[in-house]
Every structure is written in structure tokens, then in C-alpha cells.
Amino acid sequence: MTVPDGPRHARIHGVGGYRPERIVTNEEICQHIDSSDEWIQQRSGIKERRFARADETVVDMAEAASRDAIAMAGITPDQISVVLMATVTHPYQTPAAAPILAERLGTNGPAAFDISAACAGYCYGISLANDMVRAGSADYVLVVGVEKLSDFTDKHDRGSAFIFGDGAGAAIVGPSDFPGIGPTIWGSDGENWDKIMQKEPWTGLRADMTSADAGSVEWPHFAMQGQSVFRWAVYTIAPVVDQALAAAGVTAHDLDVFIPHQANMRITDAMIKHIGIPPEIPVARDIAETGNTSAASVPLATARMLNAGEAPHGGLALQFGFGAGLVYAAQVVILP
């Protein structure tokens, strides 16, 4: 039996992002809830978000972000061994979105699958891609974080209507002459599974449609216990970033950029304080313009910061995702 000689290094070779054209302001959101632009910004830091067109799918958005990542990486689609899509808003139980994306991109029949890890999905995907490349089971892995959360947001829910947005981010992970992805510190807290969840199962929707009152059937929406999630993120899992830094053998002062999941500006501020990020180090604050895009959050911010010159190419970044499950993952990476 022949197996790879041993672990090789891996790194991120390219990233890309896609934001839908439509800008949705807080004022528009407040047409359906009893709130205000001032209250939303004070509680979350969100000024606006992007919503995809009605006919725009997660695959459409993922394709746009993926093509940018492929171009930056300097590879061709037929070099991709695996397509991994992190999403909780592909509206089909099956087939997965990844094989459809693989076909769209003109790849050569790679392994393709979706993962459901909500806002931590992209960081989960980077860890899986790193392991695949290092073990020799893949050469180049396309990792996509994409969400169309507008399809699953209750516009009348005062606690969540203003939070979510749509978008896609992608990365190419491949072989490297140096270690480019640090150890991932990840885990779950299933005891708090109900803090962020879809209100009703799909089977409940089917049962409702067979009832006498089928005309009032409500599409399942996502709901979140905001204060509970805030406390969990700030007080329970913030130490995960300390562990990720230690596992990579670096300190906060060695970083060139911090890219946390864009969940809430106050959570980001609390994490900066906890980690002790020096004030001169850039921190992703894309939530102000994008809202919470779940699995797309970290790669979207990464692509924008690189394109805008806020993050240096080849710089050292700490990225951290956390969300429904409750699940979390953090790793230090070298930017492409």
C-alpha cells in the first residue's frame, strides 16, 4: 500500500468576496419593527446590510466570490481537488450546493460537499482544507462561506430582523513551502443549542400545510437570544482566541490583523480588550456595512481588508468564527 510520505505545509493562496448590490438601511428595517437607526447602531454597530435579489442564490454568490479567490491564487478550476461550502441557507436538503458550484466553475469532478457550522463554518472549512492538503488527500481546496439569510429572517422580529445580511467569501487552500495555517482550536457547546436556531423544523412546515389553516403557514425563520449569545461569546469562548495564539506560537503583538466573526460590534470590542490587541493593529468591523453574514463573515472581511490595503498581503491574521450550535473555531493564518 502506498501512502503520502508525511504531512506537508498548507496555506491560503487566494481569497475573494461578493456583496449583493442592494443596500438595506436601518430605516428600511424599522418599517417593520418598533425600533430606530440609533437603537440598532447602539446595540449592534450595524448601519446597513446587503440583501440578495429574489432570484440570486447561494450558488450564484459563491461563484462570484470563488472566481476572485481562484484568480488571486493563480490556479485554474481544474486544479481544485475539493469544493467545500459552509452554509446554512442553501434551501435544499439535497443535493448540496457544493457539487452545483463545482460544475459552474468548470472543475474536473472534485469531491464536493456542504458543512453546517453556521457562523463558524468558514473557519471549520479552513481547518478541514488544511488537514486535507497536509495529509495529501487534496492539492487545492476551495473553501466557501456563503449565506442568503434574508430568506430566513423574520422582518417583524424585533430581536433579529436588523442583524442578518447576505454575501459570500471564498478561499483557496493549497500546498506551501512554509506553515501558513496554525492549529485550529474548535469545539461546541450543545447545551446551548437553542440560543440560535430555526424556529420550526421542515417537517413542521409540512404538517402545517396539510392542516385546515394551510393558508396561514409561516416559512421557518431563524431566531436568536441576543443577550445570551452576547454573554456566551464574551465570557465563555473568548479564551479560545488565547488558545489559538498559543497553539500557533505567537502573541497578540505579533499579529498584523484580527478578523473576528462579524456578529456584533460590542462583542468585537470586548474580544479586543480580552486579547489585548494593540491599538495600531487593524480589526475587521465590516458588520457596520454588511450585518451578520454568518459563514460568509470572516472571508468577506478578509477579502475587503486585503483589497483596501487595511491588511497586508503575507501578514499574520487571527480569525475566529462562532455561532449557532453553539460552535466555534479559531486559527492563526498567513494571508495570501
C-alpha positions as CSV (number, residue, x, y, z in Angstrom):
1,M,0.0,0.0,0.0
2,T,1.3,3.4,-0.9
3,V,0.5,6.5,1.2
4,P,1.9,10.1,1.2
5,D,5.3,10.4,2.8
6,G,4.2,12.7,5.5
7,P,2.4,15.9,6.4
8,R,3.3,18.9,4.1
9,H,2.6,22.5,4.8
10,A,-0.5,24.4,3.6
11,R,-1.6,28.0,3.3
12,I,-4.3,30.2,1.8
13,H,-3.3,31.2,-1.7
14,G,-6.2,33.5,-2.6
15,V,-9.4,35.0,-1.2
16,G,-12.5,36.6,-2.8
17,G,-15.7,38.2,-1.7
18,Y,-19.1,39.1,-3.1
19,R,-21.6,41.5,-1.7
20,P,-25.1,41.8,-3.3
21,E,-25.9,45.2,-4.9
22,R,-29.0,46.1,-2.8
23,I,-28.2,48.1,0.3
24,V,-30.8,47.9,3.1
25,T,-30.7,50.7,5.6
26,N,-31.8,50.6,9.3
27,E,-34.6,52.9,8.3
28,E,-36.0,50.3,5.9
29,I,-35.7,47.6,8.6
30,C,-37.6,49.9,11.0
31,Q,-40.6,50.0,8.7
32,H,-41.4,46.5,10.0
33,I,-40.3,46.7,13.7
34,D,-40.6,49.1,16.5
35,S,-37.0,50.4,16.6
36,S,-34.7,53.1,15.3
37,D,-31.5,53.6,13.5
38,E,-29.9,54.9,16.7
39,W,-31.0,51.9,18.8
40,I,-29.8,49.4,16.2
41,Q,-26.4,51.1,15.9
42,Q,-26.0,51.3,19.7
43,R,-26.9,47.7,20.2
44,S,-25.1,46.1,17.3
45,G,-23.0,48.6,15.4
46,I,-24.9,47.9,12.2
47,K,-25.7,50.8,9.9
48,E,-26.8,48.8,6.8
49,R,-26.6,45.4,5.2
50,R,-26.9,43.8,1.8
51,F,-29.7,41.7,0.6
52,A,-29.5,39.4,-2.5
53,R,-32.0,39.6,-5.3
54,A,-35.0,37.3,-5.1
55,D,-33.6,35.2,-8.0
56,E,-30.0,35.3,-6.6
57,T,-28.9,32.0,-4.9
58,V,-26.2,31.0,-2.6
59,V,-24.6,29.3,-5.5
60,D,-24.7,32.5,-7.6
61,M,-23.0,34.4,-4.8
62,A,-20.5,31.6,-4.1
63,E,-19.5,31.5,-7.7
64,A,-18.6,35.2,-7.8
65,A,-16.5,35.0,-4.7
66,S,-14.8,31.8,-5.8
67,R,-13.8,33.2,-9.2
68,D,-12.0,36.0,-7.4
69,A,-10.3,33.6,-5.0
70,I,-9.2,31.4,-7.9
71,A,-7.8,34.4,-9.8
72,M,-5.8,35.6,-6.8
73,A,-4.4,32.1,-6.2
74,G,-3.2,31.9,-9.8
75,I,-4.7,28.5,-10.4
76,T,-7.3,27.1,-12.8
77,P,-10.6,25.5,-11.7
78,D,-9.4,22.0,-12.9
79,Q,-6.7,22.1,-10.2
80,I,-9.3,22.1,-7.4
81,S,-9.5,18.8,-5.7
82,V,-12.2,19.6,-3.2
83,V,-15.1,22.1,-3.1
84,L,-16.3,22.7,0.5
85,M,-19.2,25.1,1.1
86,A,-20.1,26.3,4.5
87,T,-23.7,27.5,4.6
88,V,-27.0,27.1,6.5
89,T,-29.2,28.8,3.9
90,H,-29.0,26.6,0.8
91,P,-32.7,25.9,0.6
92,Y,-32.4,22.3,-0.5
93,Q,-31.9,19.4,1.9
94,T,-30.3,17.7,-1.0
95,P,-28.4,18.0,-3.3
96,A,-25.7,20.0,-1.6
97,A,-24.7,23.3,-3.1
98,A,-21.0,22.4,-3.5
99,P,-21.4,20.0,-6.4
100,I,-23.5,22.6,-8.3
101,L,-20.8,25.2,-7.7
102,A,-18.1,22.8,-8.8
103,E,-19.9,22.3,-12.1
104,R,-20.5,26.0,-12.5
105,L,-16.8,26.8,-12.1
106,G,-15.7,24.2,-14.7
107,T,-13.8,22.0,-12.3
108,N,-12.9,18.4,-13.1
109,G,-15.3,16.5,-10.8
110,P,-13.7,17.3,-7.4
111,A,-15.0,16.0,-4.1
112,A,-17.8,18.4,-3.2
113,F,-19.8,18.8,0.0
114,D,-21.5,21.3,2.3
115,I,-21.0,21.7,6.0
116,S,-23.4,23.2,8.5
117,A,-21.5,25.0,11.2
118,A,-23.3,28.4,10.9
119,C,-21.1,31.4,11.7
120,A,-18.0,29.2,12.4
121,G,-18.4,27.4,9.1
122,Y,-15.6,29.1,7.2
123,C,-13.1,28.6,10.0
124,Y,-14.2,24.9,10.2
125,G,-13.7,24.7,6.4
126,I,-10.2,26.2,6.6
127,S,-9.2,23.6,9.2
128,L,-10.6,20.7,7.1
129,A,-8.8,22.0,4.0
130,N,-5.6,22.4,5.9
131,D,-5.8,18.8,7.0
132,M,-6.6,17.5,3.5
133,V,-3.7,19.3,1.9
134,R,-1.2,18.4,4.6
135,A,-2.3,14.7,4.5
136,G,-2.1,14.6,0.7
137,S,-5.8,13.8,0.1
138,A,-6.2,17.1,-1.8
139,D,-3.9,19.6,-3.7
140,Y,-6.1,22.7,-3.8
141,V,-9.3,23.1,-1.8
142,L,-11.9,25.8,-2.4
143,V,-13.5,26.8,0.9
144,V,-16.6,29.0,0.6
145,G,-18.7,30.7,3.3
146,V,-22.0,31.9,1.8
147,E,-25.4,32.8,3.2
148,K,-28.7,34.2,1.9
149,L,-30.0,35.0,5.4
150,S,-32.7,37.3,4.0
151,D,-34.6,34.2,3.0
152,F,-34.8,33.1,6.6
153,T,-35.2,36.3,8.5
154,D,-38.5,37.3,10.1
155,K,-38.7,41.0,9.2
156,H,-41.2,41.5,12.1
157,D,-38.9,40.0,14.8
158,R,-37.5,43.0,16.7
159,G,-34.8,40.8,18.2
160,S,-33.3,39.6,14.9
161,A,-34.7,41.5,11.9
162,F,-31.9,44.0,11.9
163,I,-29.0,41.6,12.3
164,F,-28.6,39.5,9.2
165,G,-27.3,40.2,5.7
166,D,-26.3,38.2,2.6
167,G,-23.0,37.6,0.9
168,A,-20.2,35.2,0.1
169,G,-16.5,34.8,0.7
170,A,-14.1,32.2,-0.6
171,A,-10.5,31.0,-0.2
172,I,-8.1,28.6,-2.0
173,V,-6.0,26.4,0.3
174,G,-3.1,24.6,-1.2
175,P,0.5,23.3,-0.7
176,S,3.1,25.6,0.7
177,D,6.8,25.7,1.4
178,F,6.1,27.1,4.9
179,P,3.4,26.6,7.5
180,G,0.6,29.0,6.7
181,I,-2.3,27.8,8.8
182,G,-1.9,27.3,12.5
183,P,-3.6,24.7,14.7
184,T,-7.4,25.2,14.9
185,I,-9.0,25.5,18.3
186,W,-12.6,24.5,17.9
187,G,-15.4,22.9,19.7
188,S,-19.1,23.1,20.6
189,D,-21.5,23.9,23.4
190,G,-24.5,21.8,22.6
191,E,-26.2,22.5,25.9
192,N,-27.0,26.0,24.5
193,W,-28.2,24.7,21.1
194,D,-31.5,26.7,21.4
195,K,-29.8,30.1,21.7
196,I,-29.7,30.5,17.9
197,M,-32.0,28.3,15.9
198,Q,-34.5,27.8,13.1
199,K,-37.9,28.3,14.8
200,E,-39.6,25.3,13.2
201,P,-38.3,22.1,11.6
202,W,-39.1,21.5,7.9
203,T,-41.3,18.6,8.9
204,G,-43.4,21.0,11.0
205,L,-44.0,23.1,7.9
206,R,-45.2,20.0,6.0
207,A,-47.6,19.2,8.8
208,D,-48.9,22.8,8.8
209,M,-49.6,22.7,5.1
210,T,-51.9,19.7,5.5
211,S,-54.0,21.4,8.1
212,A,-57.3,23.2,7.6
213,D,-55.5,26.6,8.1
214,A,-52.8,26.0,5.5
215,G,-53.3,29.5,4.1
216,S,-51.6,31.0,7.1
217,V,-48.5,28.7,7.0
218,E,-45.3,30.6,8.0
219,W,-42.0,30.0,6.5
220,P,-39.4,28.8,9.1
221,H,-37.3,31.7,10.3
222,F,-34.1,32.0,12.4
223,A,-34.3,33.3,15.9
224,M,-31.7,34.3,18.4
225,Q,-31.5,35.0,22.1
226,G,-29.2,38.0,21.7
227,Q,-28.2,38.7,25.3
228,S,-27.5,35.0,25.9
229,V,-25.3,34.8,22.8
230,F,-23.5,38.0,23.8
231,R,-22.7,36.6,27.3
232,W,-21.6,33.3,25.8
233,A,-19.3,35.0,23.2
234,V,-17.7,37.4,25.6
235,Y,-17.4,35.4,28.8
236,T,-17.3,31.8,27.7
237,I,-15.5,31.4,24.4
238,A,-13.3,34.5,24.3
239,P,-10.4,32.4,25.8
240,V,-10.5,30.3,22.6
241,V,-8.5,33.0,20.9
242,D,-5.9,32.9,23.6
243,Q,-5.5,29.2,22.9
244,A,-5.3,29.7,19.1
245,L,-2.5,32.3,19.6
246,A,-0.6,29.9,22.0
247,A,-1.0,27.0,19.7
248,A,0.5,29.0,16.8
249,G,3.3,30.2,19.0
250,V,2.5,33.9,18.6
251,T,1.2,36.7,20.7
252,A,-1.4,39.4,20.0
253,H,1.5,41.8,19.4
254,D,2.8,39.6,16.5
255,L,-0.5,40.0,14.6
256,D,-1.0,42.2,11.6
257,V,-4.8,42.0,11.7
258,F,-7.6,40.5,13.8
259,I,-10.6,39.2,11.8
260,P,-13.4,38.0,14.1
261,H,-16.8,36.9,13.0
262,Q,-19.0,40.0,12.4
263,A,-21.7,39.2,15.0
264,N,-21.9,42.4,17.0
265,M,-19.6,45.4,17.3
266,R,-19.7,45.2,21.1
267,I,-18.6,41.6,21.0
268,T,-15.7,42.6,18.8
269,D,-14.7,45.4,21.2
270,A,-14.9,43.0,24.2
271,M,-12.7,40.5,22.4
272,I,-10.1,43.2,21.5
273,K,-9.9,44.1,25.2
274,H,-9.7,40.5,26.3
275,I,-6.9,39.6,23.9
276,G,-5.1,42.8,24.4
277,I,-4.9,43.7,20.7
278,P,-2.6,46.8,20.3
279,P,-4.5,49.8,19.0
280,E,-2.3,50.0,15.9
281,I,-3.4,46.6,14.7
282,P,-6.4,46.7,12.2
283,V,-9.6,44.9,13.3
284,A,-12.4,43.9,10.9
285,R,-15.5,45.9,11.6
286,D,-17.4,45.0,8.4
287,I,-20.6,44.4,10.4
288,A,-21.4,48.2,10.1
289,E,-22.0,47.8,6.4
290,T,-22.7,44.1,5.9
291,G,-24.6,43.0,9.0
292,N,-24.1,39.4,10.2
293,T,-23.5,37.2,7.2
294,S,-22.8,34.1,9.2
295,A,-20.4,31.7,7.4
296,A,-19.5,34.5,4.9
297,S,-18.5,36.9,7.6
298,V,-14.8,36.2,8.0
299,P,-13.8,35.6,4.4
300,L,-15.8,38.7,3.3
301,A,-13.9,40.8,5.8
302,T,-10.6,39.3,4.8
303,A,-11.1,40.0,1.1
304,R,-12.2,43.5,1.7
305,M,-9.3,44.3,4.1
306,L,-6.7,43.0,1.6
307,N,-8.3,44.8,-1.3
308,A,-8.5,48.1,0.7
309,G,-4.9,47.8,2.0
310,E,-6.1,47.6,5.6
311,A,-4.5,44.1,5.9
312,P,-1.0,43.3,4.4
313,H,-0.5,40.5,1.9
314,G,1.6,37.9,3.7
315,G,0.5,39.3,7.1
316,L,-0.4,37.3,10.1
317,A,-4.1,37.2,10.9
318,L,-6.1,35.7,13.8
319,Q,-9.5,34.6,12.5
320,F,-12.4,33.5,14.8
321,G,-15.9,32.2,14.0
322,F,-18.7,31.4,16.4
323,G,-22.4,30.9,16.3
324,A,-25.4,28.5,16.2
325,G,-24.8,25.1,17.6
326,L,-23.3,26.6,19.6
327,V,-20.0,26.1,17.8
328,Y,-16.7,28.0,17.5
329,A,-13.3,27.8,15.8
330,A,-10.2,30.0,15.7
331,Q,-6.9,29.8,13.9
332,V,-3.9,32.0,13.0
333,V,-3.2,32.2,9.3
334,I,-0.8,33.9,6.9
335,L,-2.8,36.0,4.5
336,P,-2.3,35.4,0.7
